[in-house]
Amino acid sequence: MPPRDYYEVLGVPRNASEQEIKSAYRRLALKHHPDRNPGDASAEERFKEAAEAYGVLGDPDKRRRYDTYGHAGLGGAAAGFDPTIFSDFSDILGDFFGFGDAFGRRRGPRRGSDLRYNLDVSFEEAAFGTEAQIRIPRAERCATCAGSGAAPGTQPVTCPTCRGAGQVTFQQGFFSVARSCSHCRGSGRIVAEPCKACRGEGLLHVERTLQIRIPPGVDNGSQLRIGGEGEPGGQGGPSGDLYVFLRVADHPFFKRDGTHLVCEMPVGVTQAALGATIDVPTLEGGKAKLSVPEGTQSGTVLKLRGQGIPSLGGRGRGDLHVLVRVVVPKHLNAEQRKLFEQLAKTLPVPDLKDRDKSLLDRMKDLLS
């Protein structure tokens, strides 16, 4: 009897997505699993049929061949029920029937977990770099027992339940399933006489002080990876890493744009009209001379080269962009008013052709 159409078996359309196929298979597998239907040969057959269908439709290459040529295009790739489909059960069914233990866990050395630390730094520290001390709470291998969990002078012994295999095998329906040994927690060994310092855990919870270097040019959200400073690995495996996430405080005067700095400087009417040299604060705390050209308009951006943020990695430095704001006096005394009135008689009245186009464009953007 020829096999049924795999899309029909899973109850999905031919244009079903990968997630729809996976969900349909999971639903059928849970419904017809032999453990839920003991002694039901029909349910067992439907369970196998669903696994076979998913083995093809869940594989993009096999699905493509099946869509083009049907069952004939698969050759021996899907000749009946394929037991290797259960290697995907940890993803499809999770630990519902114990498949996570059988296929999802590995014995032997395992890399330790990574750790995260959030570090607050000032605007200047991020720009020019600094060194900081941080305290990291973490687990470390017990020095008394060298991480074995066994009291000094003793050694862990082979687990009598799994005989050192780390897994126990039992019959589940029509196939065998291996599950992590609960007696030794998958290690294959047990501690007969626990270490008193760590109570047999092999680990101690400590606070470790680390001195870290923050390079110049880092920004808010930058990450620093410190290798080997994470949690210790299992079964003698390597330690994880420590990731330091930087949170940079705002500056009251400067704003950052990549490696450039932006600030706003007030300039008097006469300075803007006649031109002037003004002092602009720098990030180091000093002052830099900035030439304001004659006739400078409010909103003009002038540049001080090399007064920005150092590039991360030491490749140059950005610039300081100074936004000029022309300040018009709010209150004039009698003499000042007279002078302005005399000046007004000699100056043309501004019209539309004198407008600041760039400023007008920015206003349009704000209003749109």
Backbone hydrogen bonds, N-H to C=O, Kabsch-Sander energy under -0.5 kcal/mol:
donor,donor_aa,acceptor,acceptor_aa,energy
9,V,5,D,-2.2
10,L,6,Y,-2.0
11,G,7,Y,-1.2
12,V,7,Y,-2.1
16,A,13,P,-1.7
21,I,17,S,-2.2
22,K,18,E,-2.1
23,S,19,Q,-2.5
24,A,20,E,-2.2
25,Y,21,I,-2.2
26,R,22,K,-2.3
27,R,23,S,-2.2
28,L,24,A,-2.1
29,A,25,Y,-3.0
30,L,26,R,-2.4
31,K,27,R,-1.7
32,H,28,L,-2.7
33,H,29,A,-0.7
36,R,33,H,-1.6
37,N,33,H,-1.0
40,D,37,N,-2.1
41,A,39,G,-1.0
44,E,40,D,-2.0
45,E,41,A,-2.0
46,R,42,S,-2.2
47,F,43,A,-2.2
48,K,44,E,-2.0
49,E,45,E,-2.4
50,A,46,R,-2.4
51,A,47,F,-2.0
52,E,48,K,-2.5
53,A,49,E,-2.3
54,Y,50,A,-2.5
55,G,51,A,-2.1
56,V,52,E,-0.9
56,V,53,A,-0.7
57,L,53,A,-2.8
58,G,54,Y,-2.4
59,D,56,V,-1.3
63,R,59,D,-3.0
64,R,60,P,-2.0
65,R,61,D,-2.0
66,Y,62,K,-2.5
67,D,63,R,-2.8
68,T,64,R,-1.4
69,Y,65,R,-3.0
70,G,66,Y,-2.2
72,A,69,Y,-0.7
73,G,70,G,-1.1
74,L,71,H,-1.4
75,G,71,H,-0.5
75,G,72,A,-0.7
77,A,74,L,-2.8
79,A,76,G,-0.8
80,G,78,A,-2.0
85,I,82,D,-1.9
86,F,83,P,-1.8
87,S,84,T,-1.9
88,D,85,I,-1.7
89,F,86,F,-1.4
91,D,88,D,-1.0
92,I,88,D,-2.2
93,L,89,F,-2.4
94,G,89,F,-1.1
96,F,93,L,-1.7
98,G,95,D,-0.7
102,A,98,G,-1.3
103,F,99,F,-2.3
104,G,99,F,-0.5
104,G,100,G,-1.9
105,R,101,D,-0.5
110,R,234,G,-2.6
112,G,238,P,-2.7
115,L,241,D,-2.6
117,Y,243,Y,-2.4
119,L,117,Y,-0.6
119,L,245,F,-2.9
121,V,247,R,-2.3
126,A,122,S,-2.0
127,A,123,F,-1.6
128,F,124,E,-2.8
129,G,125,E,-1.8
130,T,214,I,-1.8
132,A,212,I,-2.5
134,I,132,A,-0.5
134,I,210,L,-2.6
136,I,134,I,-0.5
136,I,208,R,-3.3
138,R,136,I,-0.5
138,R,206,V,-2.5
140,E,204,L,-2.7
142,C,202,G,-2.3
146,A,142,C,-0.8
147,G,142,C,-1.1
148,S,145,C,-1.7
151,A,193,E,-3.0
154,T,151,A,-2.2
157,V,190,I,-2.7
159,C,188,G,-2.3
163,R,159,C,-1.4
164,G,159,C,-0.6
165,A,162,C,-1.6
168,V,179,R,-3.0
170,F,177,V,-2.4
172,Q,175,F,-2.9
175,F,172,Q,-1.4
177,V,170,F,-2.8
179,R,168,V,-3.0
181,C,166,G,-2.3
185,R,181,C,-0.9
186,G,181,C,-1.1
187,S,184,C,-1.4
190,I,157,V,-2.8
192,A,190,I,-0.7
195,C,149,G,-2.6
199,R,195,C,-1.2
200,G,195,C,-1.0
201,E,198,C,-1.5
204,L,140,E,-2.9
206,V,138,R,-2.8
206,V,204,L,-0.7
208,R,136,I,-3.0
208,R,206,V,-0.5
210,L,134,I,-3.0
210,L,208,R,-0.5
212,I,132,A,-3.0
212,I,210,L,-0.6
214,I,130,T,-3.4
214,I,212,I,-0.5
217,G,126,A,-1.4
218,V,126,A,-0.9
218,V,215,P,-1.0
221,G,246,L,-3.0
222,S,219,D,-2.3
224,L,244,V,-2.2
226,I,224,L,-0.5
226,I,242,L,-3.2
227,G,225,R,-0.7
229,E,226,I,-1.4
230,G,240,G,-2.6
231,E,113,S,-2.4
233,G,237,G,-0.9
234,G,110,R,-1.2
236,G,233,G,-0.6
237,G,234,G,-1.4
240,G,231,E,-2.5
242,L,226,I,-2.3
243,Y,115,L,-3.1
243,Y,241,D,-0.5
244,V,224,L,-3.0
244,V,242,L,-0.6
245,F,117,Y,-2.8
245,F,243,Y,-0.6
246,L,222,S,-2.6
246,L,244,V,-0.5
247,R,119,L,-2.7
248,V,246,L,-0.5
249,A,121,V,-2.2
251,H,254,F,-0.6
255,K,262,V,-2.3
257,D,260,H,-2.9
260,H,257,D,-2.1
261,L,319,D,-2.6
262,V,255,K,-2.6
263,C,321,H,-2.3
265,M,323,L,-2.5
267,V,325,R,-2.7
269,V,327,V,-0.7
272,A,268,G,-2.4
273,A,269,V,-2.3
274,L,270,T,-3.0
275,G,271,Q,-1.9
276,A,292,V,-2.1
278,I,290,L,-2.7
280,V,288,A,-2.8
282,T,286,G,-2.1
285,G,282,T,-1.5
288,A,280,V,-2.7
290,L,278,I,-2.8
292,V,276,A,-3.7
292,V,290,L,-0.6
295,G,272,A,-1.4
296,T,272,A,-1.5
296,T,293,P,-1.3
299,G,324,V,-3.5
300,T,297,Q,-1.8
302,L,300,T,-0.6
302,L,322,V,-2.8
304,L,320,L,-2.9
305,R,303,K,-0.6
307,Q,304,L,-1.1
308,G,318,G,-2.6
309,I,259,T,-3.3
311,S,316,G,-2.5
313,G,216,P,-0.5
314,G,311,S,-2.5
316,G,314,G,-1.1
318,G,259,T,-0.5
318,G,309,I,-2.2
320,L,304,L,-2.8
321,H,261,L,-3.5
321,H,319,D,-0.6
322,V,302,L,-3.6
322,V,320,L,-0.6
323,L,263,C,-3.1
323,L,321,H,-0.6
324,V,300,T,-3.3
324,V,322,V,-0.7
325,R,265,M,-2.4
326,V,324,V,-0.5
327,V,267,V,-2.9
328,V,326,V,-0.6
337,R,333,N,-2.6
338,K,334,A,-2.1
339,L,335,E,-2.1
340,F,336,Q,-2.4
341,E,337,R,-2.5
342,Q,338,K,-2.2
343,L,339,L,-2.3
344,A,340,F,-2.5
345,K,341,E,-1.2
346,T,342,Q,-0.5
346,T,343,L,-1.2
347,L,343,L,-0.8
354,D,351,D,-1.8
355,R,352,L,-1.7
357,K,355,R,-1.0
360,L,356,D,-2.6
361,D,357,K,-2.7
362,R,358,S,-1.9
363,M,359,L,-2.2
364,K,360,L,-2.3
365,D,361,D,-2.1
366,L,362,R,-1.9
367,L,363,M,-2.1
368,S,364,K,-1.4
